[in-house]
Amino acid sequence: MNESIDLVGLLGLAVQHQASDLHLHVGSPPLLRIHGVLNPVGEGVIDAETSRYLIFSVLTEAQRMQCEQNLELDFALNVPNVGRFRGNVHYARGSVEAVFRYISQKIPAVESLGHRPSLIELCKREEGLVLITGMTGSGKTTTMAAMVQHISSLRSGVIITIEDPIEYIFPDNLCIVKQREVGQDTKSFASGLRQIIKQDPDVIVVGEMGDRDTMQIALTAAETGHLVIGTLHTIDAANAVHRIVDFFPPDHQNQIITQLASSLAGVVSQRLLPRADGKGRVMASETLIVNSGVQACIRDRKIHQLPGLMEIGGQEGMNTLDQSLENLVKNNLITYDEALIHARDPERIPQPPPPKKKGIFG
């Protein structure tokens, strides 16, 4: 076992170097993901015994038993004088490995994230379903936390969250905020949601819409006068609608489409892209605000028409990913090549001007 490796020290390095994640992987040095790139810490590799020791040393007895029984575990970790982390423990080729994601407890203002102002308008809604979508590591949880904080500063009420695990800690403001963690405060997202309706909520926040039951209850809650905010793993707004419908068997899909058309308020899809200057990452986002045209597209299953409606819906706060990429390129925040990787229509992305020819005198 390599006794020179100290987990608290590694987590401190992650915070110091503004890393989003620390990876403990058997056969390699500890790895810090900084601005999307993995960077080794030192040259010494972690063996299986060291990896297990480091990871299990921060788990409670109940967490160790759960990990050994289920072969994986999500949990939150507070390290005094270092910070708060979301941990995921898992087995790989029989060895215990983990990734720790740093959670800054300074919740950013909604206005600072790079979204359209329509996100603030969605925070003012009193009912309906708002989805924050994107791939893993795209900042969905941070956007959702900023929305909760903003709503709590706007009006009096009760906000109840279901998370796995709890990441940001919300102080009570005009709203009281009740945070419930799957596995500790409720058995599952779906069972927690069923009970939330009886707890007098104004706003319901669901950390992950990952199964049919959770989505069904969320849609019903949105229909019955609650604002429901949740995250979904999809690459764009149109795919979010497809994903929701696909949760359900064919004989239930017509009913779900009707519910979705009437209860969906908006979808915000986001990606974090490397900045052109190499100093961190910047957000590219897409915003779908549901109006009568969007409702008709959903009811008629013409989901392929949604990007077109977003393209022309700027006055209602909508924009496509390509419009966001175009703006980022024009402002020199991302490179042309980076924008091409993510664009639906590469022709939309403005090409950089050719380099100026030098005269004979330079």
KEMAR-726121 format. One line per 8 residues: number of its first residue (from 1); for each residue y, z, x of C-alpha. Coordinates in pm, 1 decimal. Last residue first. Layout:
REM KEMAR-726121
NUM	Y:Z:X; ... $
END
This chain:
REM KEMAR-726121
362	4377.7:-4258.5:621.9; 4610.7:-4507.1:803.3; 4401.6:-4809.3:708.0; 4403.0:-4692.3:351.4; 4139.3:-4466.4:203.4; 3962.2:-4568.5:-112.2; 3980.5:-4308.6:-385.4; 3645.5:-4169.0:-492.6 $
354	3523.9:-4308.9:-826.0; 3629.8:-4108.9:-1134.0; 3361.9:-3875.5:-1272.1; 3161.0:-4016.7:-1562.6; 3244.9:-3878.9:-1905.5; 2936.3:-3755.7:-2095.4; 2890.4:-3920.1:-2433.0; 2672.6:-4197.1:-2289.5 $
346	2416.4:-3930.0:-2195.2; 2336.4:-3882.0:-2566.0; 2128.8:-3568.9:-2622.7; 2282.8:-3414.1:-2309.2; 2108.1:-3139.1:-2111.4; 2017.9:-3309.2:-1781.8; 2322.2:-3536.8:-1805.4; 2554.5:-3233.5:-1802.8 $
338	2410.8:-3114.2:-1472.5; 2467.5:-3456.9:-1316.3; 2831.6:-3461.9:-1431.6; 2890.1:-3124.5:-1270.1; 2989.1:-2812.3:-1457.6; 3324.3:-2633.1:-1492.9; 3530.6:-2934.2:-1388.3; 3740.0:-2914.7:-1707.9 $
330	3633.7:-3264.0:-1815.4; 3271.4:-3171.4:-1739.0; 3286.5:-2858.5:-1956.3; 3447.3:-3051.7:-2242.3; 3179.0:-3319.8:-2235.6; 2907.1:-3054.4:-2225.7; 3053.0:-2886.4:-2535.3; 3079.4:-3216.9:-2718.9 $
322	2720.7:-3295.6:-2618.7; 2602.8:-2959.0:-2752.2; 2751.0:-3043.7:-3087.5; 3051.7:-2883.5:-3252.8; 3133.9:-2711.4:-3578.7; 3433.5:-2495.2:-3666.5; 3515.1:-2643.7:-4006.9; 3777.5:-2878.0:-3860.9 $
314	3522.8:-2989.2:-3601.7; 3271.8:-3105.5:-3860.2; 3242.9:-3468.8:-3752.2; 2994.0:-3411.5:-3468.9; 2828.2:-3122.0:-3652.1; 2750.1:-3353.4:-3943.5; 2603.9:-3609.1:-3703.7; 2391.5:-3343.6:-3531.4 $
306	2261.3:-3236.8:-3877.4; 2136.1:-3581.2:-3982.4; 1793.4:-3537.5:-3822.2; 1737.6:-3242.6:-4057.2; 1710.1:-3475.1:-4354.5; 1469.9:-3238.7:-4530.6; 1640.2:-3305.5:-4865.5; 1722.2:-2935.6:-4916.9 $
298	1832.7:-2902.1:-4553.9; 2050.1:-3212.4:-4560.5; 2204.4:-3105.0:-4893.2; 2288.9:-2760.5:-4755.1; 2449.7:-2922.8:-4450.8; 2669.3:-3137.2:-4676.1; 2763.9:-2842.0:-4896.8; 2869.3:-2634.6:-4596.8 $
290	2667.6:-2443.6:-4335.8; 2843.2:-2400.6:-4003.6; 2641.5:-2540.1:-3712.7; 2769.6:-2453.5:-3366.5; 2647.4:-2581.6:-3029.6; 2708.3:-2407.5:-2700.1; 2742.1:-2462.3:-2327.0; 2801.2:-2136.3:-2143.6 $
282	2901.0:-2100.1:-1780.0; 2706.5:-1976.7:-1480.1; 2785.9:-1808.8:-1150.5; 3007.4:-1914.7:-865.1; 2848.7:-2241.0:-750.3; 3176.1:-2431.5:-788.9; 3023.1:-2665.4:-1048.0; 2905.7:-2370.1:-1252.8 $
274	2534.9:-2338.1:-1320.2; 2446.9:-2368.0:-1689.8; 2384.1:-2097.5:-1951.0; 2264.6:-2243.7:-2279.7; 2362.4:-2172.4:-2639.6; 2279.6:-2243.9:-3001.5; 2487.8:-2095.1:-3282.9; 2346.3:-2140.9:-3632.4 $
266	2542.7:-2070.7:-3949.7; 2549.4:-1926.8:-4299.0; 2188.6:-1982.3:-4408.6; 2127.6:-1830.0:-4753.7; 2131.2:-2119.0:-5002.3; 1976.0:-2393.0:-4788.3; 1727.9:-2147.1:-4638.9; 1607.8:-2024.6:-4976.8 $
258	1554.7:-2379.0:-5104.0; 1379.2:-2475.6:-4780.9; 1160.8:-2166.2:-4807.3; 1051.8:-2255.8:-5161.9; 968.0:-2611.4:-5058.8; 778.4:-2481.3:-4754.8; 533.4:-2256.1:-4935.9; 254.8:-2511.0:-5001.1 $
250	298.3:-2653.5:-4650.1; 227.1:-2320.9:-4475.7; 528.0:-2132.1:-4337.9; 665.6:-2076.6:-3986.6; 726.8:-2452.5:-3970.9; 1025.2:-2419.3:-4204.7; 1194.9:-2174.8:-3967.9; 1121.6:-2388.8:-3662.9 $
242	1260.1:-2705.8:-3821.7; 1586.7:-2526.3:-3907.0; 1613.0:-2390.0:-3552.8; 1535.0:-2736.2:-3414.7; 1851.7:-2865.6:-3580.1; 2060.8:-2592.7:-3418.8; 1942.5:-2646.6:-3061.8; 1683.9:-2547.3:-2800.1 $
234	1490.0:-2298.0:-3008.1; 1386.1:-1935.3:-2947.8; 1537.7:-1749.6:-3243.5; 1779.7:-1459.3:-3258.0; 1893.4:-1269.2:-3565.6; 2199.4:-1172.7:-3766.9; 2162.6:-1079.4:-4133.8; 2472.2:-1020.7:-4349.3 $
226	2346.1:-862.1:-4668.5; 2402.2:-960.8:-5032.4; 2059.1:-1036.2:-5177.0; 2009.0:-1383.0:-5030.3; 2046.6:-1258.7:-4671.7; 1787.0:-987.4:-4740.4; 1547.8:-1248.2:-4883.6; 1593.3:-1471.6:-4580.2 $
218	1533.1:-1176.8:-4345.0; 1218.6:-1075.0:-4537.3; 1074.1:-1426.1:-4507.2; 1168.2:-1456.4:-4139.7; 1002.5:-1128.0:-4045.8; 688.9:-1215.6:-4241.1; 659.8:-1561.8:-4083.0; 691.2:-1455.1:-3720.4 $
210	925.6:-1438.2:-3423.2; 1272.1:-1375.5:-3559.1; 1373.1:-1162.0:-3262.7; 1623.7:-880.1:-3217.1; 1694.8:-853.4:-3588.0; 2039.7:-724.7:-3685.9; 2103.4:-619.1:-4045.6; 2462.5:-573.6:-4166.1 $
202	2571.9:-382.9:-4477.3; 2273.3:-150.4:-4473.5; 2191.0:109.1:-4743.4; 1862.4:237.6:-4594.8; 1625.2:99.7:-4861.0; 1666.5:-260.1:-4738.9; 1587.8:-134.1:-4389.7; 1234.9:-36.5:-4493.6 $
194	1105.0:-390.9:-4527.7; 1286.3:-487.3:-4209.9; 1107.1:-217.6:-4010.8; 770.1:-338.8:-4135.4; 853.4:-697.8:-4037.2; 995.1:-615.8:-3694.0; 694.2:-399.8:-3616.4; 572.5:-38.6:-3600.4 $
186	907.0:134.5:-3639.4; 1099.6:393.6:-3439.0; 904.9:389.5:-3110.8; 691.2:77.7:-3116.6; 975.0:-147.2:-3228.1; 1306.2:20.6:-3152.9; 1554.9:119.4:-3421.8; 1929.9:124.0:-3363.9 $
178	2153.6:272.8:-3632.5; 2518.4:171.3:-3598.3; 2781.8:353.0:-3801.2; 3065.7:117.4:-3875.4; 3435.0:182.3:-3816.6; 3322.9:269.3:-3464.0; 2985.0:414.7:-3375.8; 2889.1:349.0:-3015.1 $
170	2640.1:69.0:-2951.4; 2374.7:93.9:-2680.1; 2277.7:-246.8:-2541.6; 1907.6:-306.8:-2477.5; 1679.2:-156.9:-2740.3; 1328.7:-292.5:-2676.8; 1214.3:-466.1:-2888.7; 1501.0:-440.5:-3135.3 $
162	1559.9:-364.4:-3502.3; 1927.5:-308.5:-3576.6; 2102.8:-135.0:-3863.7; 2476.7:-174.5:-3921.8; 2632.8:48.6:-4186.7; 2984.5:-2.2:-4315.5; 3356.8:15.1:-4250.0; 3526.0:-298.8:-4126.9 $
154	3651.4:-493.8:-3828.6; 3564.6:-286.9:-3518.9; 3196.5:-261.6:-3611.2; 3191.9:-636.6:-3673.5; 3320.1:-701.3:-3320.9; 3065.5:-469.1:-3159.1; 2782.4:-626.9:-3354.1; 2904.8:-976.1:-3261.3 $
146	2927.6:-885.4:-2891.7; 2572.2:-750.8:-2907.9; 2449.3:-1076.2:-3065.0; 2615.7:-1280.4:-2793.7; 2464.9:-1058.4:-2523.9; 2119.5:-1083.0:-2682.2; 2139.5:-1462.4:-2692.7; 2242.1:-1492.2:-2326.8 $
138	2041.9:-1800.6:-2230.1; 1773.6:-1608.1:-2042.1; 1487.6:-1719.2:-2266.4; 1580.9:-2038.4:-2452.3; 1848.7:-2063.0:-2713.4; 1933.3:-1957.4:-3065.6; 2170.7:-1718.1:-3239.1; 2102.0:-1733.4:-3612.7 $
130	2336.9:-1617.7:-3888.7; 2183.8:-1551.2:-4231.7; 2406.4:-1481.6:-4530.2; 2626.9:-1202.7:-4658.8; 2953.4:-1025.0:-4581.4; 3086.9:-1289.1:-4345.6; 3359.1:-1178.2:-4106.7; 3132.4:-1210.1:-3803.3 $
122	3082.0:-1576.3:-3896.2; 3457.9:-1625.2:-3861.3; 3438.3:-1480.0:-3509.1; 3169.8:-1735.2:-3424.2; 3397.7:-2006.9:-3568.4; 3635.2:-1942.5:-3277.3; 3402.0:-2166.0:-3069.4; 3192.4:-1989.2:-2808.8 $
114	3287.0:-1930.3:-2443.4; 3184.6:-1566.5:-2411.2; 3526.5:-1404.4:-2379.0; 3629.6:-1424.7:-2746.3; 3325.2:-1224.3:-2857.0; 3437.8:-937.5:-2634.3; 3184.3:-838.6:-2371.2; 2960.7:-532.8:-2407.6 $
106	2989.5:-321.8:-2095.5; 2644.2:-166.4:-2085.2; 2527.0:-434.1:-1843.4; 2159.1:-489.9:-1902.6; 1967.8:-580.3:-1587.8; 1637.9:-756.4:-1647.2; 1325.5:-612.9:-1485.2; 1021.5:-834.3:-1434.1 $
98	672.4:-700.5:-1385.2; 331.2:-742.5:-1224.6; -1.1:-561.4:-1261.0; -286.3:-751.8:-1095.8; -590.7:-909.4:-1262.9; -488.6:-1268.6:-1204.3; -153.2:-1186.6:-1365.9; -118.1:-874.7:-1581.4 $
90	204.2:-790.4:-1759.2; 495.2:-547.1:-1753.2; 828.0:-648.0:-1908.8; 1126.5:-427.8:-1837.1; 1471.0:-424.7:-1991.8; 1709.0:-247.5:-1759.3; 1984.0:13.4:-1776.2; 2194.3:111.9:-1479.6 $
82	2206.1:249.0:-1124.9; 2349.3:602.7:-1120.1; 2050.8:729.4:-1322.0; 1791.0:457.0:-1394.0; 1744.5:393.4:-1766.1; 1445.1:174.8:-1850.5; 1377.6:-16.1:-2171.6; 1026.3:-134.5:-2257.7 $
74	813.4:-441.4:-2318.6; 443.9:-405.8:-2235.0; 145.9:-620.5:-2144.4; -233.3:-590.8:-2104.4; -259.9:-450.1:-2460.0; -477.2:-147.4:-2374.0; -362.1:-100.6:-2015.1; 1.5:-145.4:-2117.2 $
66	-30.1:90.0:-2413.6; -196.1:356.6:-2197.7; 75.3:322.8:-1933.2; 345.5:341.7:-2201.1; 195.6:660.2:-2346.9; 181.7:818.9:-2001.1; 546.1:729.4:-1945.0; 627.2:435.9:-1722.1 $
58	851.1:438.7:-1413.5; 573.8:511.8:-1159.7; 345.4:257.0:-1330.0; 556.2:-28.5:-1195.8; 585.3:85.9:-835.5; 220.5:193.1:-810.4; 83.9:-125.2:-968.0; 289.8:-346.7:-737.9 $
50	197.8:-144.5:-433.6; -176.0:-169.9:-507.6; -156.5:-544.6:-575.9; 25.6:-624.4:-250.7; 398.2:-691.3:-230.8; 511.9:-919.9:52.0; 737.3:-819.5:340.0; 1002.7:-1076.4:427.3 $
42	1319.1:-920.3:292.2; 1439.8:-954.2:-65.1; 1353.6:-1307.9:-174.7; 1612.2:-1507.8:-378.3; 1527.1:-1679.4:-707.9; 1807.5:-1902.7:-843.1; 1953.6:-1876.8:-1196.0; 2288.1:-1731.2:-1091.2 $
34	2100.7:-1468.5:-889.4; 1734.1:-1413.2:-975.0; 1617.0:-1143.3:-734.5; 1265.1:-1161.5:-591.2; 1054.5:-885.7:-436.0; 854.7:-1038.0:-151.1; 550.1:-1247.8:-240.5; 174.6:-1196.2:-275.8 $
26	187.4:-987.7:-593.6; 499.6:-1057.2:-795.0; 767.1:-797.3:-872.4; 1058.7:-991.2:-1018.1; 1413.9:-850.0:-1046.6; 1637.4:-1020.1:-1300.7; 2002.0:-1106.0:-1381.2; 2121.1:-1052.0:-1027.3 $
18	2480.1:-938.1:-978.1; 2417.7:-868.9:-606.7; 2486.7:-495.1:-639.7; 2298.6:-469.6:-969.1; 1986.2:-630.5:-823.8; 2022.0:-426.3:-506.0; 2022.0:-106.5:-715.1; 1706.3:-224.7:-888.9 $
10	1548.0:-276.5:-547.9; 1653.5:71.6:-435.3; 1508.1:223.9:-750.6; 1184.4:34.4:-688.5; 1146.2:147.8:-326.2; 938.2:-66.8:-91.2; 859.9:104.3:240.9; 531.7:245.9:106.9 $
2	348.2:-87.2:128.6; 0.0:0.0:0.0 $
END
